[in-house]
Amino acid sequence: MNTQKILNIILAAVIVILLLKVNSTKDITADVDKPDDKQAERVDFTDIPKINIGHHSGVYPTPTTVVGTKVNGKTNWIAIAHIGNIGFECLVLSIHKSHFSNVGIKKNKTLSVNMISESMMIPADFVGMKSGKDVDKSDVFEYFEGELKNAPMIKASPITMECEVIDIYDTEHHDNFVVKIKNTYVSQTVLDENNNIDYFKVKPLLFEMPKKRYFKVGDYVGGAWKEGAKYDVK
Ligand SMILES: Cc1cc2nc3c(=O)[nH]c(=O)nc-3n(C[C@H](O)[C@H](O)[C@H](O)COP(=O)(O)O)c2cc1C
């Protein structure tokens, strides 16, 4: 074997080792233990002066969902981003009293909550722009039914929950529906080997006010119930 051949083999081996190294640093679970220091630097607002901008909610981004109902026997879809967890099995949906969906939700006491992926942005935005009072939105999403009546669930949604209304918290302009999740249907491909949902695969569409824009999920920056262990207690 001449020297040139030996050099080529060494070069190829070095390239293979380098490629293996790059791939191993792409292991996202490993990143959980390595928060991005630059990120931590950027989010220190301690010395930045505060301005009072009034009584605006600053709790954004929130996930975009589409709620499925039946109004007068017909399927209706509404985009809802003012949604929150209550404990582990209940949700609250804040829906303006003027909306068409409320009529069906109050009558049936059932609904579905469908997580919206980035790829579903256009139809989800559409059902947030048009009211069922003016437009028949029943065909916007293909749906399936579960155990509950009048809670159509979107086939294209990676996570969909059929829910029962257990309370309505009334505020000046909104019906705040407290709902209990009865069943959660998840597309197989977004579950990991332990049946946990992988949100990098769900690609939830995030929403913010008041600029009314959609975002996508970014990177891991740390492990919850883990990073705090590094806090230096004084
Ligand atoms: C991304 C997005 C999120 C929305 N979130 C809410 C919400 O949380 N509460 C609400 O009352 N309306 C919300 N809306 C507005 C309703 O979806 C919209 O007014 C809809 O047309 C009402 O439909 P309906 O009258 O058929 O029920 C949202 C709209 C968009 C585009």
Ligand as a Chemical Component Dictionary entry (heavy atoms), coordinates in Angstrom:
data_LIG
# 
_chem_comp.id                   LIG 
_chem_comp.type                 NON-POLYMER 
_chem_comp.pdbx_formal_charge   0 
_chem_comp.three_letter_code    LIG 
# 
loop_
_chem_comp_atom.comp_id 
_chem_comp_atom.atom_id 
_chem_comp_atom.alt_atom_id 
_chem_comp_atom.type_symbol 
_chem_comp_atom.charge 
_chem_comp_atom.model_Cartn_x 
_chem_comp_atom.model_Cartn_y 
_chem_comp_atom.model_Cartn_z 
_chem_comp_atom.pdbx_ordinal 
LIG C1  C1  C 0 -55.861 32.277 16.848 1  
LIG C2  C2  C 0 -57.198 32.701 17.375 2  
LIG C3  C3  C 0 -57.497 32.518 18.692 3  
LIG C4  C4  C 0 -58.743 32.903 19.214 4  
LIG N1  N1  N 0 -58.996 32.719 20.540 5  
LIG C5  C5  C 0 -60.201 33.087 21.034 6  
LIG C6  C6  C 0 -60.482 32.877 22.415 7  
LIG O1  O1  O 0 -59.680 32.344 23.177 8  
LIG N2  N2  N 0 -61.706 33.284 22.872 9  
LIG C7  C7  C 0 -62.652 33.850 22.057 10 
LIG O2  O2  O 0 -63.735 34.192 22.526 11 
LIG N3  N3  N 0 -62.400 34.030 20.719 12 
LIG C8  C8  C 0 -61.210 33.651 20.198 13 
LIG N4  N4  N 0 -60.949 33.827 18.879 14 
LIG C9  C9  C 0 -62.001 34.380 18.003 15 
LIG C10 C10 C 0 -63.031 33.316 17.552 16 
LIG O3  O3  O 0 -62.394 32.122 17.146 17 
LIG C11 C11 C 0 -63.851 33.882 16.375 18 
LIG O4  O4  O 0 -64.504 35.048 16.760 19 
LIG C12 C12 C 0 -64.813 32.891 15.747 20 
LIG O5  O5  O 0 -65.195 33.367 14.491 21 
LIG C13 C13 C 0 -66.091 32.637 16.543 22 
LIG O6  O6  O 0 -66.762 31.563 15.928 23 
LIG P1  P1  P 0 -68.299 31.193 16.221 24 
LIG O7  O7  O 0 -69.077 32.483 16.257 25 
LIG O8  O8  O 0 -68.657 30.297 15.078 26 
LIG O9  O9  O 0 -68.351 30.495 17.549 27 
LIG C14 C14 C 0 -59.710 33.475 18.361 28 
LIG C15 C15 C 0 -59.399 33.663 16.995 29 
LIG C16 C16 C 0 -58.159 33.288 16.501 30 
LIG C17 C17 C 0 -57.826 33.500 15.057 31 
# 
loop_
_chem_comp_bond.comp_id 
_chem_comp_bond.atom_id_1 
_chem_comp_bond.atom_id_2 
_chem_comp_bond.value_order 
_chem_comp_bond.pdbx_ordinal 
LIG C1  C2  SING 1  
LIG C2  C3  SING 2  
LIG C2  C16 DOUB 3  
LIG C3  C4  DOUB 4  
LIG C4  N1  SING 5  
LIG C4  C14 SING 6  
LIG N1  C5  DOUB 7  
LIG C5  C6  SING 8  
LIG C5  C8  SING 9  
LIG C6  O1  DOUB 10 
LIG C6  N2  SING 11 
LIG N2  C7  SING 12 
LIG C7  O2  DOUB 13 
LIG C7  N3  SING 14 
LIG N3  C8  DOUB 15 
LIG C8  N4  SING 16 
LIG N4  C9  SING 17 
LIG N4  C14 SING 18 
LIG C9  C10 SING 19 
LIG C10 O3  SING 20 
LIG C10 C11 SING 21 
LIG C11 O4  SING 22 
LIG C11 C12 SING 23 
LIG C12 O5  SING 24 
LIG C12 C13 SING 25 
LIG C13 O6  SING 26 
LIG O6  P1  SING 27 
LIG P1  O7  DOUB 28 
LIG P1  O8  SING 29 
LIG P1  O9  SING 30 
LIG C14 C15 DOUB 31 
LIG C15 C16 SING 32 
LIG C16 C17 SING 33 
# 
